[in-house]
Amino acid sequence: MATRSMSPQSSLEHSEAPRESTRSVLLVRPSALGDVCRSVPVLASLGRAFPSARIDWLVQPEFVDAIRAHPTLNEAVDFPRSRFARWWFPPRTFEFLRWVRTFRHRYDLVVDCQGLFRSGLVTRATGAPIRIGDRNAREFAWLGYNRRHVVDGHAHSVDRWLALIASEGIEPIPDTRLYLSDEDRHWHRAQSLGDRYAVIAPTSRWGSKRWPIDRWSKVLPSLADHGIEAVVLVGAPGEQEQTATLRQGSSSSPMSMIDMTGRTTVGQMMSLLNGASIVLSCDSAAMHMTVGFDRPLVALFGPTDPSYVGPYGRPDAVIRAPGATGHVSHRHHDDSTMSRITHTAVIQRVNEVLDAEGSSSR
């Protein structure tokens, strides 16, 4: 597990550090799924710093599975985003404010890793004596904090969030491990996938992050050559159309193709990733989950910068499109950047990863 430099530029606005007597802590990171996974090291660090404290996490209900089995977590507190969509219009405004007030005086320390208006408002509404956040948080979220810190905006997101708590004298623990519930372990065993299967996570909400779907089919023979018996496709609900071409193009492959896209809970998808011999993914939540289970990984990147949002501590897993530099908004680009990644480059990396896995298992 890689450890990185997390020394922040501090702008400390307090007179004392959090004490060991801290009894209740709230981590605010409602979404998105990949960001929730990348915030787990903050949870681990808080657990190490305050071993006797109650540590809760404010998170959207659909992402709870990613963290619910973590041994440090006491309770996942639902953040009902859909219920409060367009909350600034009455009567939802009053309902939202009533909900926010339920957090009053429940926590001694709050860490906001979201840094947006609603998360800042919830943080402020807790009335916690210590409210930690990024001094440069967007949407005026910083107004909700009384411990504001400047962190390196060019650092990996995990390092930025760890830097926030490091500024408070809390030792940053870059522990990305995820945990499965017994229910999800039982579900996985019931799938009877065999000892050697691959997971491919080719989908994304944003077309700019997707590798052309027909190229995935060209990688399948290299998986079969390494004794992979089945390929499992995973993705979010509503992304089945993205995997249809790949599913149809696999008819000549000796491996079975199992399309689980949109058919699993988050916890079930985590169990599939945990059991995989190799995971191939674009910039997605599945990639970050794979890091959390320390599985062999090949991650394809285009407009987004892996040094900023890539697989934490796993730069060796990344293939970035030739000529792609910096971090470009992925919302306004087609797949032209990703299309510069050749199938031969991916096959070569798959061979390297599976050869190394075979050597280590002998």
N, C-alpha and C positions, 0 to 999 in steps of 0.2 A: 504494500500500500504506500503510495507516494506521499511525501510530505513536502509542502511548498512554503515559500516565504509568505508570511501573512502580516508583515509589519505595516500598520496603517499610518496615515498621516492623521494624527488625532487632533480634534478640537474639543477638548474635554470641558463640559459645562456642569461640573459637579464637584462636590467636596469630599465624597467618600465612595469607596468601591462597594459592590455588592458583598454582603456578609454571608458567612456560612449559615447564619440563622434564617436565611431566606427560606420560606416555607411553601411558597406557591409561585409557579412560573408559567407564563403563557408565551408560546411561540406562534407568531402570526405569519402564516404563509398559506393562503387559501388555495392558490392555483399557480401555474398550470401543473399537470401531472409531472412533467420532467423537472420543473422547478421544485416541486415538493420533494422529489427524490434527491435533488441536489442540496436541499436544506437539511437532510438527515444528519450531516456532521455537526450542525449547530445543536440539534437535539442531543446527540451523543456528548458533546462538550458540556452542555448544561447539566446533563445527568452526572457527569464526572465532577463538576464543580459543586453541585448541590445534591449529594446522594440521598438526602433525607427529604427533599422537597417533592411536592406534587408538581408534575410537569405536564401541562396540557398543550394541545396544538389546535389552533383555529384553521379548519380546512374544509373545502367543499365536500359534500357527502360522497360524490362520485369518485373521489381520490383517497378516501379513508383507508382502503385496503393496502395502499402503499406503505402505510406506517402503523397500522393498528396492532401488529404483532411485535413491534419494537419493544424490547424489554424496558427501555427508559420511559416510555410513554404511559401516562396515567389515563388520560382521556382525550379522545379526538372530539373536539367541539365543532358541531356543524356550522358552516358558513353558508346559508341558503341563498346563493347568488341569484338564482332564477326568481326566487320569491321577491327579491328586492331590486330587480331590473327596473330601471327608470324610477329609482327610489325618490328622486327629487320632486315627483309629482304627487300631490295629495290624492288619496289618503295614505299612500305608501310611505310618504315622508315620515308621518307620525308613527306608523308601524315600525319603520326602520329605527327611528330614534328610541322607541320603547325597547326594541330588541337590543340595541347598543347599550342601553342603561342596565341591562341584566348583568353586564360584566363589572359593574361598579364595585370596587373594594374587594374583588375576589382574588387579586394577585399582588404579590410583592414586587415582581419583576416581569416586564414584558419586552420581548424582542420582536421588532417588525422586520421581517425579511422580504416583504412584498414591496413596500415603499410607494404605495399609491393612496389616493385620497381616502377610500373607504377603510383601508388597513390602518392608516394614520388616525382616522377618526375613532376606530375601535380602540386603538392603543391609548389615545387620549382619554377616552371615556372610561377606561378601567380605573383611572385615578391611582394607578400603581405608583409607589414612590420612585421606582426606577423604570423608565421607558426609553429603550435604546433603539436608535435608528440612524439611517444615513442622512447626514446633513444636507446632501444634495438630492434627496428623494423627490420624485416627481409629484405633480398635482398638489403641492403644498403639504404633502404628508408629513414633512419634517416638523410642522407645527404641533404634531401630536407627541413629540418626543421631548424629554428633558435631559437626555444624554445623547447628544448629536455628535457624530464622528464623520470625518472625511476619509473615505477609503479610495483605493486606486481603482478608478473606473475602467482601466484597461486590463485588470487582473481577471482571472477565471472567476466566474460567479460564486463558486464554492469558497474561494479564498476571500472574496469581498465580504461575504456574510460571516465568515469566521473572523475577519478583521474587526467587524463591529463588536463582537464580544471580547476579542483580545484587547481592544481599547479599554475595556472595563476590568482588565486584570483576570479575565476568565481564560484559562488555558484552552487554545483551539485544538481540537482533536479531529483530524481529517479522516474520520471513520465513516465510510460510505455504505457500510453493510446494511442490507435489507433483510427482513425476516418474513417467513411464511407462517400463516396460521395452520393449525392442524387440519382445519376444514379444507384448505387449499392443497395441502399435501395429499389428503385422501382423494380429492378430485383428480389430482395429477396421476396417482397410481391407477385410478379407474380408467384412464385413457389408453393404457397399454401401448405406449409409443415405442417400446423397446429400449435398448441400451444406447443406441447411437442415432440421434436425430438432430437435424439442424432447424433453427428458427430463422425465418426471413421476415423482417419488418419493413416492407417497401413503401408504406403509405405515409402520407403527410397531409395535413390540412392545406398546406401551401405547396403549389405546384413547383415553386422554385427549389424546394428541398428534395424533390423526387428524382431518382435516377430513372431514365426511360424504362418502362416496365418490361419491354421485350428483351432487354439486356440481361435481366435476372435469369431468364431461361438459359442463356448461354453459359451461366456459371454452374448450372445443375450437374453437368457431367463431372466436374472436378470434385463435387461433393460425393457423388457416387463412387468415384475412384478411391476415395478414402474410407469407404465402408459405411457411409451414411445411408441408413435404411429408409428414412422418411424425412420429409420437409414439412414443417408447420408454418403456415402464414398467419401473422397476427397483425392487428390494427384496431382502430377505434370503430364504434358503431357508425354506420353511414359511409364507410370507406370500402365496402365490398366491391364496388365497381372498379376500384383501382387495382384489385388483385385478380379480377376475372380473366384478363388476358394471360397472366402468368399461370393461372390454374389450368386454363385451356391448352396452353402451350407445353404443358408437362406430360402430355399423354404418352410420349415416346420414352420417357425416363423410366429406368428400372426402379426408382424410388417411388413410394407412395407420397401423394401430395394431399395434405390435410389443411383445408382453409378454415381457420378459426377467426378470421377477421370479423370483428363486431359480435362474436358469439361467446366471449368470455368476460368475466368480471376482471377488474384490475388484478385482484389476487390470483385468479386462475392464470392470467397471462404471465404473472410473475413466476408461477410454478413451472410453466412451460420454459421460460428463459433459464430458470435455475437448473433444469435438467438437461439443457441442450449441450451438445458437443461443440457447437459453434453457433454464433448469432451474427447475421448479416443485417445491417440496418442503415437507414439514412439518419439524419439528425432528428431524433425522436425520443419520446419517453422510454420506449423499449430499450434504446441504447443505454440510457442512464440506469435503468433497472439491471441491465446486464452487468454494468460496472458494480452495482450493489451486490451481485452474486459472484463476482470475480470469474465470469465465464469467458472463454475465448471469443474474441469480437473482431469484426471488420466493420468499420463505420465510414460511410461515404458523406463527404461534405462539399458544398458548393459555395453559395453566397454567405453563409454564416461561418464565423471564425471559430475553429475548434479550440483555440487557445483561450477563448472567452466562454464558450458554451459546449465544448467537446467532452468526451468521456474523461472524467477527472482522473488524473494520474495514469492515463493510458494513451499517451500520444502515439505509441507504436501501433495502435489499432486503427488510426485514421488514414484514409486516402482522401486527399483534397483535390478538387478539380484543378488541372494545370492552369496557371494564370490567375487563379482566384487569390485575392489578397484582402486583408482587413476584414471588417465585419459590415456587410451590406444588408440593407433591409430586405428580408426575404418576402415581404408582402407584395412587392411590385415587380417581380421577375418571374419569367417562365422558367422552364427547365434547361435553358440554353447553357447555363454554367455547368450544371450537373452532367449534361450530355458530353462534356469534354473528358469525363472519366471513362476510359475504355474498359470493355469487358475483360481484355487480356490483363490489365492491371489488377482487376479484382480477382481474377482466377489465380494470378501469381501470389497475391496476398493470402488468399484462401489456402493455397497449397503450403505456404510458409507456416501459417497458423496451425493447420492440421498436422503437418509434419512435426512441428515442435511439440504439439500435444501428444502425438504418438511416441516421440522420443522420451518425454517426461513420464509417460505411463509405463514404460518398459523397465 
